[in-house]
Amino acid sequence: MHENIERIFLKVKQTWNVWVGLGALLFAGLLCTLLFLFIWVLTPKNTISGVTSNALVTRLPAPTYTPVVPMTATPTVDGSALDGILFGLEVEIYDTGGAGLRFRSEPGIGADVQFIASDQEVFKVEGGPVEEDGFVWWYLMSTQVSDRRGWAVSTYLRPATLN
C-alpha cells in the first residue's frame, strides 16, 4: 500500500509544475472576481440617486390641547319671539297658574327636570335663545341661589321689574 501512495505522489509531482500552479491561482482569482462582481451588481443600493419610489410621507402635526369652552346657545330665533328678553337681563317667572316653571338640564321637553321655580322668582339670563320642541328656551341662573340654574321656556318669562 505504501508503494501505491508513492506512485500517486510521483504522478502528481510530474504533472504539477510551476505553470500549473500559477494557472490554478489565476483561475481561482478570476472566479472570485467574477463572483464578487456578480454579487455587487445584483445587490440593491442604499443611495438616493437613481431610486424612484411611489411612497409618500405624510407628516402629522403633534396633538395639541383643545380647551373646553362652556356651552352657550346661539340665537336661532327671530327677534319677534323674544318678548324683550336678552342675554344678561334679569327675568321673572309669571302666569304659571301656581304650577311653577320647570327648569331642565337641556333645552327640550324631554330633558330632565332639575327643579320647579315659583311665580315672581327672579333669574338672570345666561344663555339662549334656543328653539326646541316648538318653544324658545333660555338658560337661567337664580339671582339668590347659585345652584338653581337650567333651561326654561320663554312663555312664562318677562323682564323683571324693579319694585
C-alpha positions in Angstrom: 0.0 0.0 0.0 2.9 2.3 0.7 4.1 1.8 -2.8 0.7 2.9 -4.3 0.8 6.1 -2.4 4.3 6.8 -3.6 3.3 6.2 -7.2 0.3 8.6 -6.9 2.5 11.2 -5.3 5.1 10.8 -8.2 2.4 11.2 -10.9 1.1 14.4 -9.2 4.6 15.7 -8.9 5.3 15.1 -12.6 2.1 16.8 -13.7 2.2 19.6 -11.2 4.7 22.2 -12.0 5.1 25.9 -11.6 2.9 26.8 -14.6 0.0 24.6 -13.5 0.2 26.2 -10.0 0.1 29.7 -11.5 -2.7 28.8 -13.8 -4.7 27.4 -10.9 -4.2 30.5 -8.8 -5.1 32.8 -11.8 -8.2 30.7 -12.5 -9.3 30.8 -8.8 -8.7 34.6 -8.7 -10.8 35.1 -11.9 -13.6 33.0 -10.4 -13.5 35.0 -7.1 -13.5 38.3 -9.0 -16.5 37.3 -11.2 -18.4 36.1 -8.1 -17.7 39.4 -6.4 -18.9 41.4 -9.4 -22.0 39.3 -9.8 -23.0 39.8 -6.2 -22.1 43.5 -6.3 -24.3 44.1 -9.4 -27.3 42.3 -8.0 -27.2 43.8 -4.5 -29.7 46.8 -4.2 -28.0 50.1 -3.5 -28.9 52.3 -0.5 -28.3 55.5 -2.3 -31.0 58.0 -3.1 -29.8 59.0 -6.6 -31.4 56.9 -9.3 -34.0 55.4 -7.0 -37.7 56.1 -7.7 -40.3 55.5 -5.1 -44.1 55.7 -5.0 -44.2 56.1 -1.3 -45.4 59.4 0.1 -44.5 60.6 3.6 -47.3 62.3 5.5 -46.2 64.4 8.4 -48.9 64.6 11.1 -49.0 67.5 13.4 -48.4 66.8 17.1 -51.6 66.6 19.2 -52.4 69.8 21.0 -54.7 70.6 23.9 -58.0 72.0 22.9 -59.7 73.9 25.7 -63.3 73.0 26.5 -65.5 76.1 26.2 -68.7 76.1 28.2 -71.8 75.8 26.0 -73.6 78.9 25.2 -76.5 78.7 22.9 -76.5 80.8 19.8 -79.7 82.6 18.9 -81.8 80.6 16.4 -85.0 82.5 17.0 -86.2 85.6 15.2 -86.4 88.8 17.3 -90.3 88.9 17.4 -90.4 85.8 19.6 -88.0 87.1 22.3 -90.5 89.4 24.1 -87.8 91.8 25.3 -85.7 89.0 26.9 -82.0 89.4 26.3 -78.7 87.8 27.4 -77.6 89.3 30.7 -81.1 90.6 31.6 -83.0 89.7 34.7 -86.3 88.0 34.2 -89.1 86.9 36.4 -91.5 84.0 36.2 -95.2 84.8 35.9 -98.6 83.4 34.9 -97.9 79.7 35.6 -101.3 79.3 37.4 -99.5 78.3 40.6 -97.9 75.2 38.9 -94.4 76.9 38.7 -91.9 76.7 35.8 -89.9 73.6 35.2 -86.1 74.1 34.8 -84.5 71.4 32.6 -80.9 70.2 32.1 -81.1 70.9 28.4 -83.5 72.8 26.1 -86.4 70.5 25.2 -89.4 69.0 26.9 -87.7 65.6 27.0 -84.8 66.8 29.1 -84.6 66.0 32.9 -86.4 68.5 35.2 -83.9 69.9 37.7 -86.3 72.0 39.8 -89.5 73.9 39.6 -89.5 77.7 40.2 -92.4 79.7 41.5 -94.1 82.8 40.1 -92.2 86.1 40.8 -88.8 84.3 41.3 -86.1 86.3 39.5 -83.3 84.8 37.3 -80.5 86.1 35.2 -80.3 85.1 31.5 -77.0 83.3 31.0 -77.6 81.7 27.6 -80.0 81.2 24.7 -82.3 81.7 23.0 -82.6 78.2 21.5 -85.7 77.0 19.7 -86.6 73.4 20.5 -89.9 71.4 20.5 -91.8 74.5 19.4 -90.6 76.6 22.3 -88.0 79.3 22.8 -85.6 78.3 25.7 -83.3 80.4 27.8 -80.6 79.3 30.2 -81.3 81.0 33.5 -79.4 81.3 36.8 -81.0 82.3 40.1 -80.0 85.7 41.5 -80.4 84.3 45.0 -79.2 80.7 44.9 -76.2 79.7 42.7 -77.2 76.1 42.2 -80.6 76.9 40.8 -79.9 77.1 37.1 -81.2 75.5 34.0 -83.2 75.8 30.7 -86.7 77.3 30.8 -89.3 78.2 28.2 -89.8 81.9 27.5 -93.7 81.6 27.6 -93.6 82.2 31.4 -90.8 84.7 31.5 -90.8 88.5 31.3 -88.2 91.2 32.0 -88.0 91.7 35.8 -89.5 95.0 37.1 -87.7 96.9 39.9 -90.0 97.3 43.0 
